[in-house]
Amino acid sequence: MTTPTIAALVDFAQQQQPSDKGGLSTGGVRDWILNNIIPLLLLTVALLLLWLGGGKGDNAGVMRRLGGVIVALAIIGLAVTNAGEGIGRWLAGLFTG
């Protein structure tokens, strides 16, 4: 039995490294979240709005809930569309001129 040389071991180790073509990515997880979790969250928010919307004359309570729903939808929209950078630049432009 022969012992492998260092060059052969280095060659074997380089072959075991993942290539750039098939490297790891989070594209599949991101697509799954966008296709499954986001619609489920939107459906949940809509159902909660319908269920809690009837405040029996409590207009302030209904508007408070509606405001919370709008903020939640805005956060989900920012996360999904990657528009946060553009909005941040616009807000910074308001203060810097």
N, C-alpha and C positions, 0 to 999 in steps of 0.2 A: 504494500500500500504506500502510495506516495503522498507527501504532504503538499498542500496547495501553496503556491507562492503568494507573496503579498500582492503582486500585480493581478493575479487571478482573483483574489479576494476583493480587491478594489473594483475590478471589472464586474464581479457578481453584485456588489453593493450598489453600483451605479445602475445596473439593470433593474434592481428592485425599487428604485425611486419612482414615485408617480410622475408621469409625463405631464407636460402642460396641456396636452390635448384632452386628457381625461381627468384633470385635477378635481379637487373637491370644490363645490360651490353650494350656495344656499338658494339657487334659483328654483329648485323643486319645492322647497319648503315655503318660499315666498309666494310662489304661484298657488300652492295649496291653501295658504292662509287667505290670499286674495279671493280665491274661488269658493272657499267654504266658510271661513270664520267671519269675514266682513259681511257677507249677506246674512249670516245668522245673527250677528250683532245688530244689524239694521232692522231685521225682523223683530228682534227682542225689544229694541227701542220703540218701534212702532206699536207693538202690542202693549208695552207699558204705558205709552202715551194714550192709547185708547182706553186702557183699563183704569189708569189714574186720572185721565182727562176729565171725567165727569165729577167735578168737585161739588156738585149740589149747591151752586150759587157762590162758591168760594172762588171768585175770579182771580184774586191775587195768588192763591195756591196753584191754580191752573197755569197762570202765566209763569210762575216760578218753575214749575215742572217743564213747561215748554222751553223756557230759557236754558235749563239744564240739558234738555234734549238737543237743542241747537248747538250748544257748546260741544257736546259729545260728538255730534255729527261733524262739526268743523274739525275737531282733532283727528277723527278717523279720516276725513278727507285730506288733511295735511299729510298724514302718515302714508296714505295710499298714492298720492299724486306726486310726492317729492317736491311740492311747491314751497316748502319752508324756507329754502334759500332765497328765492325771489321775494317772498314776503318780508324776510329779515332785511334784505337790502333796501326795500321800499321804506320800512320803518326807520332804518338807520339814516336814509336820505331825508326823512322828515326832520331829524335833529341836526344833521351835519350840513344840510343845505344843498 
